[in-house]
Amino acid sequence: MKLRTEKLFEEAKTNEDYKNLIEYCQMSCLPTINYDELKKFENKDYQVLRNGLDKDENEILFNSINIPEIISLILKGINKAFNY
């Protein structure tokens, strides 16, 4: 799993569309991804997120490429985190 994630990060950083997105975010004063900060999740301690999802749900969220599944988990986490 770790190698797949690192490979995706490296590919993303060299992708022209991704570079354009980062440039847009920087020009718009939006935060960019700090890849070093993401390393804290290598031990899969998702509790620090306090996003309303359990360990298994976060594992699915962090590894999914299925957009409806990702959106569903994000909405589920928001509902649980904010008691909606």
C-alpha positions as CSV (number, residue, x, y, z in Angstrom):
1,M,0.0,0.0,0.0
2,K,2.8,2.4,0.9
3,L,4.6,2.0,-2.4
4,R,1.4,2.6,-4.3
5,T,0.8,5.8,-2.4
6,E,4.3,7.1,-2.8
7,K,4.1,6.3,-6.6
8,L,0.8,8.2,-6.9
9,F,2.3,11.2,-5.0
10,E,5.4,11.2,-7.3
11,E,3.2,10.9,-10.4
12,A,0.9,13.7,-9.2
13,K,3.9,16.0,-8.6
14,T,5.1,15.5,-12.2
15,N,1.7,15.8,-13.8
16,E,1.2,19.0,-15.8
17,D,-2.5,19.4,-14.7
18,Y,-1.5,18.9,-11.1
19,K,1.2,21.6,-11.5
20,N,-1.4,23.9,-12.9
21,L,-3.7,23.2,-10.0
22,I,-0.9,23.9,-7.5
23,E,0.0,27.2,-9.2
24,Y,-3.7,28.2,-9.2
25,C,-4.0,27.4,-5.5
26,Q,-0.8,29.4,-4.7
27,M,-2.1,32.4,-6.7
28,S,-5.4,32.1,-4.9
29,C,-3.8,31.8,-1.4
30,L,-5.3,28.3,-1.0
31,P,-3.2,25.8,0.9
32,T,-1.2,23.2,-1.0
33,I,-0.5,19.6,-0.1
34,N,2.3,19.2,2.3
35,Y,3.5,15.7,1.5
36,D,5.7,15.5,4.6
37,E,2.6,16.1,6.8
38,L,0.9,13.2,5.0
39,K,3.6,10.8,6.2
40,K,2.1,10.9,9.8
41,F,-0.6,8.7,8.4
42,E,1.8,5.9,7.4
43,N,1.1,4.2,10.7
44,K,-2.6,4.4,9.9
45,D,-3.4,6.5,13.1
46,Y,-6.5,8.0,11.6
47,Q,-7.9,9.0,15.0
48,V,-6.0,12.2,14.8
49,L,-8.3,13.3,11.9
50,R,-11.5,13.3,14.1
51,N,-13.4,13.2,10.8
52,G,-16.3,10.9,12.1
53,L,-15.0,7.8,10.3
54,D,-13.7,4.7,12.0
55,K,-10.4,3.0,11.1
56,D,-11.8,0.8,8.4
57,E,-13.8,3.6,6.8
58,N,-10.7,5.9,6.7
59,E,-8.6,3.1,5.2
60,I,-11.2,2.8,2.4
61,L,-11.3,6.6,2.0
62,F,-7.6,7.0,1.7
63,N,-7.2,4.2,-0.8
64,S,-10.3,4.5,-2.9
65,I,-10.4,5.8,-6.5
66,N,-14.2,5.4,-6.7
67,I,-15.6,9.0,-6.6
68,P,-19.1,8.0,-5.4
69,E,-17.6,5.9,-2.6
70,I,-15.2,8.8,-1.6
71,I,-18.1,11.3,-1.6
72,S,-20.3,9.0,0.4
73,L,-17.6,8.4,3.1
74,I,-16.9,12.2,3.3
75,L,-20.6,12.9,3.8
76,K,-20.9,10.1,6.3
77,G,-17.9,11.5,8.3
78,I,-19.4,15.0,8.3
79,N,-22.7,13.7,9.5
80,K,-21.1,11.7,12.3
81,A,-18.6,14.4,13.3
82,F,-21.3,17.1,13.5
83,N,-24.2,14.9,14.6
84,Y,-26.4,15.7,11.7
